[in-house]
């Protein structure tokens, strides 16, 4: 048994570019003596059609007065290299290593420091040693082993090395070199988002006989009222979706070369930032505890944020429910599935809102990933969910010139004392109360200029199919 493909769901847009006779409900059969019985209000068969809610739930908005937004994020406190090779054979008391995974001339090891050396391929092969010399030009360091048997691995081994301390003799000078902290600098550019609704003065005089309503509570018997409010709702959705989907225009791309008023340089949206600087789960949804263990182990290597929120599509949400429900010894009988307080006199709860395994994970459905007119049902480039750390982080704000607390996700919009571009709307024309031009129409304009700042993207996960 399965859901039959027909009759299916409609994807036909309800909005038309022009005002047509089909936009109005009328009865042109003048031979009909009676008007049909009608319901006074539209039936909202698709429920709440808006998808804007994600950023309001996890982020914040704050002003910015520049074309470029920059912030600094802390780097790692300790130094670890995972691609080093030795010039000495097994059993050697000393060895010189070349660091291959560092920027040339920036090796961070110093004479006198003690290091742990591990063979990346053989678990039994490891050493502890003290650094006796460092060549900062050649990116090499020389060690003397503490073990009497000398080096445990051969010259072909790929070695991981990290510093765990230092040791000096009595009456000697201090550490010869010092280390400078290096911040990672990130930036993003705001994009200008626009929309417009226009209706002629003549069409504004057309009165329908069915009361219309929209998701924001606007009601009326004039169809242009509905269209204007739906344009506003659509623009609200665009503001959020742009921050999620935006990508920077690559060098030589058509977007940069596009003529006229469109195209510019793009921006870094949420999905792009996580793919570029965060963690990616591919190949289907994690459906077993072992899969989440792998996710948790990756989070351990990142910021180790205690609380995280999973924003999932419907199938991924079901997969998590099934995974958690299967952990109960009575899951097969269905008596302990859900909130674990189900009884025979209540409706069975087959859903979970959160769980703890190493960290706290809270689960919620993300309507944007389910909506049939948006990412719902997408195959190529599909996203099944994202993991967003809860709380805020401390960054150096280059505009303020000091450290500041910021939510991991927040929107910066262009604003000054005289111009606020967070959400601009204005009316032009000569109809509907406007008197700015001789145009026999009312035009409602919408504009915003904003960018999404994804701080600590290394703490985010994106789940892709």
N, C-alpha and C positions, 0 to 999 in steps of 0.2 A: 504494500500500500504506500502511496506517496501523494503529495500535493499535485493535483493535475495542473498542467500549464495553462489550460483555458477553462473558464474565463480567468484572466489574470488581473494584474493591477495596471492602472493607467499611468503612463509617464508623459501624457500630453500636457504641455504647459498651459496654465490657466490664464497667463498674461499674453496679450497681443501687443505688437508694436504700435498699432494704430487703433483708434476708436472706431469700431465697426458696428453694424446693426446687430451682430451676434453678441455684442457686449451687453445688450439690453434685453430684458424680458418683455416681450410685447405679444399681442394677439392680433394678427392681421386678417383674421377671418371675420369680416364685417357681417356676413350672413348668419353668424352664430348669435342667437338671441341672448345667450347668457355667457357671462365670463366664467372661466373654470374656477373650481374651489382651489384655494391656494393656502399654503402655510406662510405665515407672515415673515418667517426668518429662514435664511439659508441653513441647510443642514451641513454641519462641519464633518464631512465624511472622512477626512484625513486627520482629524484631531488638530493638535497644535503643530503647524507646519514649520515653525521657526526652529532652527538648530543652534542658535547662539545661546550658550550657557557655560561652555567649557572654561573660557578665560575668566568669566565672572566668578567661577567657583574656585579657581586655583591661583589667580593672579591679582594684579592691581594696575592702576593707571596713574601715571605721573607725567608732568610736563617736561619738555626739552626744548631748547631754543636753537638747535644746530642741525645742519644737514647730516652730521655724522655723530653717532653715539659710540663712545668708547668706554670700556671698563677693564679693570685688571683683576685677574683671579690668581690666587695663591698657587705656587708650584709645589712639588713634593718637598718634604722636609729632609728626607734622607736620599742618598744616592745609590742607585743600583744599575749595573750594566749587565745585559743578558746576552751579549755577543762579543766574547773575548776569546782570543786564542793564545796558546802558550808556545814558546820556542824550545821548551825542555821536554825531555822524555820522562816517562814514569820512573819514580825513584829519585829524581833530582832534589837536592836540598834547596835550590833557588830556581827561580824562573822569571822570565820577562813576558808580560802579557801585552798584547795590542788591543785597545778598546776600539771596536768597529761601530758601535751604536752611539756615538757621541758627535757633536759638532766639532770639527777640526780645531784643535787648540784650546778646547774647553773641558778637558778631563778634570774631574773634581776630586781625585784622590790626592793625598798628601803623605809625605814621608813621616813615618811614625804611627800611622793609622793601622789598625788591625782589620783584616778582611776575612770574610767567609767566601770560599771558592767552591762551586758546585758544578759537576758535570751535567749538562742538560739532558744527556741521553741515558746515563747509568746512575741509578739512585745511590749505589754504594760508594761512588767515587766523590769524595769531598775532602777539602783541606781547610785549615786555618793558618794564616800567615801574617807577617808584619811587612809593611811596605818599606823598602830600603832606598828606593830611588824612583823618581818620576820624571819622564821627559815630556814636558807639556807641548813641545812642538810636534813630536812624533806620536803623541797620544799613547804612550806606553808607560807601564809601571812595573817595577821589579820587586819581588817578594822573597822573603826567607821563611821557610815552613817551620811550624812548631813541631810537627810530627817527625819522629826519628826516621821513619821509612820514606820520608820525602813525598813528592807529588804522586797522587794516586791515579792520575789519568795521563793519557799520552798526548802527543803534539797535535793530533787531529781532532781532539775533543773541542766542542764549543762550550764555553764556560760562562756561568753567571757569577758575578762578584758584587758584594756589598760591604760597606764599612760597618763594624759593630763597636768600635772603640779605638783606643790608642795605648801605646806603652813607651815610656822613655826611661833612661837611666838616671841615677841620682846626679844632681848638680849640673844638669845640661840646660841648654837654651830651650825656649818654648817652641811651639809649632811655628814652622817657617812661613807657611802660606795661610791665607784666610780665604773664606768663601763669601761671595756676595749673593744675596737673594735675587732671584730673577722671577718676575711676575709674567704670567701669560696675558698678553693684551688681546682683547677681542673687540670687534666693532660691528655695527650694523647701521643701515641707512633707512630712514623712513620712506614710505611710498605714499603717493597721493591717490586716494580712492574717491571716485565720483559717481554720482547717479543723478537722474532727473526724471520728473513726471510732468507731462504737459497735457492739458485739455483745453479745447477751444471754448470760447464763451457760449456758442450755440449749444454745444453738447452739455455744458453745465446746466442748461435749462431743461434737459431731458430728465424726467422723473420716473423711476421704476416703482413697481407696486409690491416688491419683496424687500423686506428689511435685511440689510447686509450687516455683517460684523467681521471684525478681524481679531487676531490673537492679542492685540494690545487693548481690546475693549472698545474700539471705535465702532459706532453703529450709525446707521442712517438709511434713508430711502433713495439717495442719489448715488449712482454707480461710480462717479468720479471720486467720491469720498473713499469708497472701498479701494479703488486703484491707487489713490494717493497714499493711503495708509499701508497698503501692501508693498508699494515701492519703498516706503520707509522701513518696513520689516525686512524686506529683501536686502536693503542697504545695511541694516544692522547685522544680518547674517554675513554679508560680504566683509564687514569689518573684522569679524572673527575668523572667517575662513581664509582671508588674505594673510592673517598672522600665522595661520597653521600651515598653509600650502605654499607660501611665497618662496621663491628661489632667486639667488643672485644671477644676473645676466652674465654669461661667460664671455670672455674676450672673443670677438669675431662673431658673436651670435646675432641673429636677426632682430632680437628685441632691442639691442643697442642701436642697430642701424635703421630701425623703423622710422619712417618719416612722419611728419605731422606732429600732433600733440601726444601721441601714444608712445609707450616704451620709454625706458630710461635706464636704470641699472638694477632693478629688482631689489629684493631684500631677503634676509635669512629667516624663513619661517620655522615653526617648531619641528616639522618632519625633517627638513633639511639640516637643521642644527644637530638633531639627535643622530642622524645618519653620518654627519661629518665629525662630530666631537663626542658622541655618546655611545651607547651600547645597542646592538642590533641583534634581535632573535629572528632567525629565518627558518624556512622549511616547515611551516605549520605551527599550530599553537602548542605551548607547553601543557601537556595533559597529564603528567605524572609528577609526583613529589621529587623524583630525581631530576626532572627538568627544572623545577623551581629551585632545587638545591644548586644547580649550575648557575642560575640567575643570582641567587644569594651570594655564592662564592665570588661572582664578578662584582657585586655591590660591595663586598668586603674589601676588594682591591681598589674601590673608588672612594666615595666619601663616607660610606657606612651610615647613611641616613636612617634613623630609627623607624620613621613612619613614611609609608609610601601609598599612593593611590593609583589603582589600576582603572583606566578608562577603556572599556572593552566593547567590541561589537557583540551581537547577540550570541553567536556561536561560541566565541571565546568565553563569554560569561557562563554559558551552559557547560562548557568543558571544565571550567574551574569548579562549578557546583558538583559535577559528577566526580571530579577528582577528590574533593573534600568529603562528599557523601560516601565514597568508597572506603574511607578510612575507618568508618564505624563497623564494628563486628556484626551489627544487626542491619547493615545497609541493605542486604539482599531482601530482608523482610520489610524494609521501608519504614521502620518504626523509630529510627534515630537519625533520620536524614533531615538536614535543615538546621533549625535552631536547637535541636536535641531536646526539645520539650514537647514534641508532638504526642498527642494522645488520640484515642478513638473518637472523641467527641469534638475534635477541632479539625479544621481543614489542614491537610498535610502541607508543610512548608518545605519546598524542594530547592530553596535558594539560600545562599550565604551572602552576607554583606561584608565579611572580612575574615581573616585568619592570621595567626602568628606562627611563623617558622623562621627563627633567627631575627626577623624584623616583623613589624606590623604591616599588613597589607589590607587596604580597604578597597572594595570592588564596587564599581558602579557602571551602568550602561552608558555609552556615549552615543547619543542620538545621531550625531553627524556620520558615524560609521555605519549606521543602520538605515538611514534615509535612502529610499529607492531612487530619488532624483539626484543624490550626491554620491557618497562613497559606498552605499549599500549595493552589494552585488558586483562591485568592480573586481576584475580578474587581474589584469596587468597593473603592477604597482600597488597592489592592495595592501592596506594597513589594517590589522586586526585589533590593535590596541596600543596604548602607551602607558608606561609607568612613570609617574611624576612624583618626585620627593615632596613631602609636606614641609611647611615651615619657611624659613628665610635664611639667607646667607649674607656674610659680610664681604663687601667688595670696596675697592677704592674708586670712588666716583670722581672722574677727572674734571667734571664741571664744578662740583661742589668743592673739590680739592681736599677731601677727607674721606675716611671710611664711613660707609653707610649700610644700614640693614636694608636688604631688598628681598622680596619674594623671588624664588627661583625663576618663576615666570612673571613678567610684568610688561606692560605696554607703555612705551614713551611716545607722547604725541607732541607736535610742534605747538608752542604757545609762547607768548610774551605778554607784556603789560597791555598792549594794544590789539593783539591778534591771538585768538584762541582757535586752533584748528583741530580740536578734539572731535567735535561734531558740529559742523556748520550747516545751517539750512536757511534758505532765503527764497522769497517769492518775487518773480518778475512778470511783466505783462500788463494787461489792462483789465483783466477779468478776475473775479473772485476776491475783490478787494484790493488787488494790486494796481498800482498806477505808475509804473516805472518806464513804460514804453507804449508805443501805439499798437503793439501786437495784440490781436483780438484773441487772447488766450491767457491761461494761467500756467506758469511754469514754476515748479517747485524743485529747487536745486539742493543737492546734498554733497558734502565734501568732508573728508578727513585726511590727515597726514600723520602717519604713525608707523612704528616699528616694534617688533617683539624682541625683548632681551631674554635670552635663555641662559641664565647664569648657572654655572656648574653643570653643563650638559653631560658631563661624564657620569652624573648620578641618574640620568634618565635612561629608559629602555624603550625601544620601539619594536613592536612585534609585527613582522611582515610575513606574508605568505610566499 
